[in-house]
Amino acid sequence: MPYLIRQVIDGKDAISVQGYTPSSNAIALSGNVEAIDKVCTFCGIAFLSALSDKYGRKSLIVWSSFGFAITNLLQAFVASSSSLFFISSGSGGGHGHGQSSSSTGIRISLLYLADFIDGCSSCMTPVCQAYVADCSYGSGNLASNLGIFQGISIGGAFILAFPIGGLIGAKYGPTIPIICAAIFQLINCCIALFITPESNRNKSHLDKRITFAEVNPISGLQRLFGIGKKRSGSSGNNVNLLRITSVIYLCISIARNALDAQFVNYSNIRFGWNQAQSGPCLVMVGLMLAVVPRILVPILGITKSINYGLLIYTIGLICATFASSSFYFILSIAIIAIGCVAIPAIQALLANLAPDGEAGALLGAVGSLNELTGAIGSSMYATLLATFATTTTTTTAGTATGTALSNKYTSLQSILLKYLPNIPGMHFLIGSIFCFIGWLISFYGLNNTSNKNHPALLTKTPQTDRSPPSSPSSSPRPAGNQASPASPAVTDQMALLLQLTQKLRLYLLILTHHYYLSS
């Protein structure tokens, strides 16, 4: 996506020049477009996730896949040379090689439209997390299974999608990888529609009416932070721990956007990496995201996984701030990847604290929070990067020197330069501050007397001796077991799916490794 935006703003001819670095306008637009996506997702994700509690997870997974496929196809059209012809013809512009301001404006509008569609259909992550929670009912392995989910989804993206997409994009331009993404999303849609079983067995027993509180994203955040009227099935201790955990997740969500939103731009500007050169680093990150939570969460437990993970994540961001070479930057990324062990542990704790039958709604609220912080982080970190980032060159003496990305700054950027030290990795430093605040809250909040022995903080939550309720009239489940129970067949399929994905990941890693050796 960053390379697509660079092509639209800076021009196809400009980005093909050796040593090209993106303009500050291209970086700012990438942050703003992503922010629109996040804002739209924030407004709708809690509602869509609540729908999954009432109508099932499967239909929402299909909807999200189809919406993202449409987004990719629209983005591919914007990136294609044919879009210039149609836009120029429609606006009465010329057909020369240059881009008129009107055609550029239309293409930018289409990018915003694509991300608007994506935002209105985005609910894949919280609904899939609720699916995992359904299938983990009674096993006590929710934190571990969410770690596997993170490894398959996020880790798989780093191991396969980003490197392969980068290699294809470096050779054929940004259009082909986006078309490939659309094809994969359509395949994903078909798999969800025709193969994936429904995990939410309680959907037939629930009231299908949708209230305004479920449509309103603010209500989801109020539920998450324990603000307002106390809900049935929620003890005071549960609400207090839920509020603390939500604030922790807020902090790490803002912090992680420092890397997630600007990795491609920063590595290109600071170290001259192109799409293909980013691949090996992303493979390493994906491997660690796939393996580390699966190993460490059962060993450390939820509390220590959160505390240690946040502290390590903070250290990694600080190291990335002051990394002066590619080697030290890669090392800092490895430290950050280890710190990601905190994320599935926090998500598992939030799911354990959900009131009875509301795991999907609460995880949807978590998704809303994640999108809100993404909207804030995308614009904030893009502004910081465009202000402080420098292109690095090496002198004959072997010392690194920096050249400012732009000499033209907005009033906001001028203020930032006046009051903040001129550090190229300033956005990482700001992210580390948020992460450190999250660690302080976690260290003192999860270890205090009233919370440290809470059942939801146990890695093996006491669920194994409980039978799932057969109807709404059954007695409510105690705190720590809130997911909608999946049928035994679905649970067996989940276990088989996890085994198959582990083997498939190994085969794909071997294939990817040989692909890089032959490149």
C-alpha positions, 0 to 999 in steps of 0.5 A, spaced: 500 500 500 505 505 501 508 503 494 501 504 491 500 511 494 507 513 492 506 512 485 499 516 485 503 522 489 510 522 486 509 519 480 511 512 477 517 515 473 519 518 480 519 511 484 523 507 479 529 512 479 535 509 483 535 511 490 528 514 490 525 516 497 518 518 498 515 525 499 513 527 505 506 528 502 506 521 500 507 519 507 502 523 510 497 521 505 498 513 507 497 515 514 490 519 512 488 513 508 489 508 513 486 513 518 479 513 514 479 505 514 480 505 522 475 510 523 470 506 519 472 500 522 471 503 529 464 505 527 462 498 525 466 493 528 462 492 535 456 492 531 458 486 526 461 482 532 455 483 536 451 480 530 456 474 530 453 473 537 446 473 534 447 470 527 453 466 528 460 467 526 460 464 519 456 469 515 460 475 518 467 472 516 464 471 509 462 478 509 469 481 511 472 477 506 468 479 500 468 486 503 476 486 503 476 483 496 472 489 493 477 493 496 483 490 493 480 490 486 478 498 487 486 499 489 488 495 483 484 499 479 487 505 482 494 503 481 493 500 474 495 505 468 488 504 465 485 508 471 489 514 468 486 513 461 479 512 464 480 518 469 483 522 464 477 521 459 472 522 464 475 529 466 477 531 459 484 531 461 490 529 456 493 523 455 500 524 456 505 521 460 504 526 466 498 526 471 494 532 472 492 535 478 485 533 477 486 525 475 491 525 481 485 528 486 480 523 483 485 517 484 486 519 491 478 519 492 478 512 490 483 510 495 479 513 500 473 510 497 476 503 497 478 504 505 471 506 506 469 500 504 474 496 507 472 499 514 465 498 513 466 490 512 472 489 517 470 484 523 475 479 521 480 479 527 475 479 533 470 474 529 475 469 528 478 470 535 471 469 538 471 463 533 477 461 537 474 462 544 468 458 542 472 452 540 476 453 546 470 452 551 472 447 556 479 446 554 482 451 558 487 453 553 484 459 550 490 464 551 495 458 548 490 458 542 489 465 541 497 465 541 496 460 535 491 464 532 496 470 532 501 466 529 497 463 523 494 470 522 499 475 523 505 471 523 503 468 517 502 475 514 509 476 515 512 470 513 509 469 507 504 475 504 509 481 506 515 478 503 512 474 497 508 481 496 514 485 496 518 480 491 512 481 486 511 488 487 519 490 486 519 486 480 512 487 477 509 494 481 504 495 486 498 492 482 499 485 481 500 484 489 494 487 490 490 483 485 493 477 488 490 479 495 483 480 492 484 473 489 486 470 496 480 474 499 475 471 494 478 464 495 477 465 503 470 467 502 468 461 498 472 457 504 468 460 509 462 459 505 462 452 503 467 449 508 467 452 515 463 450 520 459 454 525 462 455 532 456 459 535 451 454 538 448 459 542 445 463 536 439 460 535 437 461 543 438 468 543 434 474 541 435 477 534 433 484 536 439 489 535 439 495 540 442 501 539 447 500 544 450 494 540 450 499 534 453 505 537 461 504 538 461 508 544 457 503 548 462 498 546 468 502 549 463 503 555 462 496 556 470 495 555 472 500 560 467 498 565 463 505 564 456 506 566 451 501 568 453 495 571 451 489 567 448 482 569 453 477 570 459 482 572 462 482 579 465 489 581 472 485 581 471 483 574 469 490 572 475 493 575 480 488 572 476 489 565 478 496 566 485 495 567 486 490 562 483 495 557 487 500 559 493 496 558 491 494 551 489 501 549 497 503 550 500 497 547 495 498 541 498 505 540 505 503 541 505 497 536 502 502 530 509 505 531 512 499 527 506 496 524 504 503 520 510 505 518 515 499 517 516 500 510 516 507 509 521 508 515 526 502 513 526 505 506 527 512 508 532 510 513 536 504 510 534 504 503 531 498 503 526 496 497 520 491 497 524 485 496 529 487 502 524 488 507 522 480 506 527 477 510 526 481 516 519 480 516 520 472 515 524 473 522 518 477 525 513 472 522 517 466 525 517 469 532 510 471 532 508 464 530 512 460 535 514 465 541 507 466 544 505 458 543 512 457 547 512 462 553 504 463 555 503 456 558 510 457 561 509 464 564 502 464 565 498 470 563 500 475 568 507 474 567 506 474 559 503 481 559 508 484 564 514 481 561 512 482 554 510 489 555 517 491 558 521 487 552 516 491 547 518 497 550 526 496 550 525 493 543 522 500 541 527 504 544 532 500 541 529 501 534 529 509 535 536 509 536 538 503 531 544 506 526 544 501 522 540 495 518 543 490 523 541 494 529 534 495 526 533 488 525 536 486 532 531 491 535 525 488 531 527 481 534 526 484 541 519 487 539 517 480 536 518 477 543 515 482 546 508 481 542 507 475 547 503 480 551 498 481 546 495 474 545 495 474 553 491 480 554 486 478 549 485 472 552 484 475 559 479 480 556 475 474 553 475 470 560 472 477 563 467 477 558 460 477 561 456 470 559 454 470 552 458 476 550 465 474 548 463 476 541 461 483 543 466 484 547 472 482 542 468 486 537 469 492 542 476 490 543 477 491 535 473 497 535 479 500 540 484 497 536 481 501 530 481 507 534 488 507 536 490 505 529 486 511 526 490 515 531 497 512 530 497 512 523 496 519 522 500 521 528 506 516 526 506 518 519 506 526 521 512 524 526 516 520 520 515 525 515 518 530 520 524 527 523 526 521 518 532 522 514 535 519 509 541 515 511 548 515 507 555 513 508 561 517 507 568 514 505 570 514 512 564 509 514 560 514 518 552 515 517 550 522 515 542 524 515 539 528 510 532 531 511 526 528 508 523 535 506 525 542 507 517 544 507 514 543 513 507 544 516 506 549 522 505 542 526 511 539 524 515 546 525 512 546 532 514 538 533 521 540 531 522 546 535 520 542 542 522 535 540 529 533 539 531 531 532 531 524 532 530 520 526 526 514 529 522 519 534 515 515 532 518 509 535 520 513 541 513 516 542 511 508 541 515 506 547 513 511 552 505 509 551 508 501 551 512 503 558 505 506 561 502 500 559 507 496 563 506 500 569 499 499 569 500 492 568 505 491 573 501 495 579 494 493 576 495 485 575 499 484 581 495 487 587 492 483 592 485 484 589 486 481 582 493 477 582 489 471 584 483 472 579 481 466 575 481 469 569 489 470 570 490 463 570 493 460 564 489 454 565 482 457 567 478 452 571 473 450 565 474 443 564 469 440 569 463 444 566 458 442 561 456 447 556 449 450 558 444 447 553 439 453 553 438 460 556 435 457 562 441 454 564 445 456 570 450 462 568 457 460 567 462 463 573 467 468 571 473 466 566 468 462 561 464 466 557 465 464 550 459 461 546 461 453 547 462 450 540 459 443 538 464 437 539 465 436 532 467 443 531 472 442 537 475 436 534 475 440 527 479 446 531 484 441 534 485 438 527 486 445 524 491 447 528 495 441 527 494 442 519 496 449 520 502 447 524 505 442 518 503 447 513 507 453 516 513 448 516 512 446 509 511 454 507 517 456 511 521 451 507 519 453 500 519 461 502 527 459 504 529 456 498 525 462 494 529 467 497 536 463 496 534 462 489 533 470 488 
